[in-house]
Amino acid sequence: MRSEVAAPPSTRERISMHLTEATKGFEIYMLAAGRSPHTVQLHKYTIRRLAEYLNDPDVTAITTADLQAFLAYWGQSHASSSVRRFWTGIRSFFRWAASEFNILNPSLAIPAPKSANRVIHPLTHEEISKLLDACSRTAPANTQHRRSFTMPRSTAKRDRALILLLLDTGIRISEAARLTLGDVDLDNGEIIIRPYGSGEKSRARVLPIGNRTRRALWHYIASRTDTKEDPDPDSLSLFVDKTEDHALDRHGLRQLLNRLGERASVPNVHPHRFRHTFAIEYLRNNGDVFTLQRILGHRTLTMVERYLEIAQADVKTAHRRASPVDRWRL
């Protein structure tokens, strides 16, 4: 994390404005800086909650104690990860406000809140198989006068391609949602991940895909009818709804995976579990941490080291089960 020093305000006149009024200027600044729509909405929400808590004061009147009290209040009923996101939004806002309103940044004295590490639960081989089966057929229809039956799903090829791509590359769901047909190189077995805006979170990279994923993507893309109407692959999103009229954004893809999980009776199916599963399986099969960091697009090794701890624990468990010295009680 870059260090920041509170610079003294310049001699120019301070601007007076209520916090809710300043939020619009902050939004314009974020959009101009190339922040993602998700980040813009999160930070706007943070500042609105801050304005409500402080009764919408003048921006220049907000103190470090005010911000500390707000974060403490929020932490009483929200997870540490939520408090950390609010801290990030507040830092971003006052970094902008310090220059815009000619004030000292009151957030600089507040250290980053510690967030508890979430327990990582990768998907099992059996769970992935169930999800793939759920792609192909509808849920059983319960009828009164005849045997229960299932039907083929019209989106089976799309859903199978999505699951295999997430599992094969570990990409974020937002990165998957931004993929176009032009980003998929089936000849060379690669996909191109393009960063959004500033690229602070999603880093540009070219990732290999395995033969089974290539085949699933080929089947899905070949079944698309919209490619004949618009031959420009860069203008067509890879994952679209069943009508092929609308691209599926990250929320749509997340809902798709949730529904597949419900149909397959696999609990807690969310996009990041595929990313966790890829990373842990990569390390279990002798992949190195530095290559994994590049594949996942992480700026640091912090998250990769968590995956490594899980993979190494697996090795220790396997050794305890397999060691002839222990098993034979020598």
Stockholm file with secondary structure:
# STOCKHOLM 1.0

chainA/1-330         MRSEVAAPPSTRERISMHLTEATKGFEIYMLAAGRSPHTVQLHKYTIRRLAEYLNDPDVTAITTADLQAFLAYWGQSHASSSVRRFWTGIRSFFRWAASEFNILNPSLAIPAPKSANRVIHPLTHEEISKLLDACSRTAPANTQHRRSFTMPRSTAKRDRALILLLLDTGIRISEAARLTLGDVDLDNGEIIIRPYGSGEKSRARVLPIGNRTRRALWHYIASRTDTKEDPDPDSLSLFVDKTEDHALDRHGLRQLLNRLGERASVPNVHPHRFRHTFAIEYLRNNGDVFTLQRILGHRTLTMVERYLEIAQADVKTAHRRASPVDRWRL
#=GR chainA/1-330 SS CCCCCCCCCCSSCCCCCBHHHHHHHHHHHHHHTTCCHHHHHHHHHHHHHHHHHHTSCBGGGCCHHHHHHHHHHHHTTSCHHHHHHHHHHHHHHHHHHHHHTTCCCTTTTSCCCCCCCCCCCCCCHHHHHHHHHHHHBCCCBCCSSSCCBCCBCTTHHHHHHHHHHHHHHCCCHHHHHHCBGGGEETTTTEEEECCCTTCSSSCCEEEECCHHHHHHHHHHHHHCSHHHHCCCGGGSBSSBCTTSSSBCCHHHHHHHHHHHHHHHTCSSCCHHHHHHHHHHHHHHTTCCHHHHHHHHTCSSSHHHHHHHHHHHHHHHHHHHHHCHHHHTTC
#=GC SS_cons         CCCCCCCCCCSSCCCCCBHHHHHHHHHHHHHHTTCCHHHHHHHHHHHHHHHHHHTSCBGGGCCHHHHHHHHHHHHTTSCHHHHHHHHHHHHHHHHHHHHHTTCCCTTTTSCCCCCCCCCCCCCCHHHHHHHHHHHHBCCCBCCSSSCCBCCBCTTHHHHHHHHHHHHHHCCCHHHHHHCBGGGEETTTTEEEECCCTTCSSSCCEEEECCHHHHHHHHHHHHHCSHHHHCCCGGGSBSSBCTTSSSBCCHHHHHHHHHHHHHHHTCSSCCHHHHHHHHHHHHHHTTCCHHHHHHHHTCSSSHHHHHHHHHHHHHHHHHHHHHCHHHHTTC
//
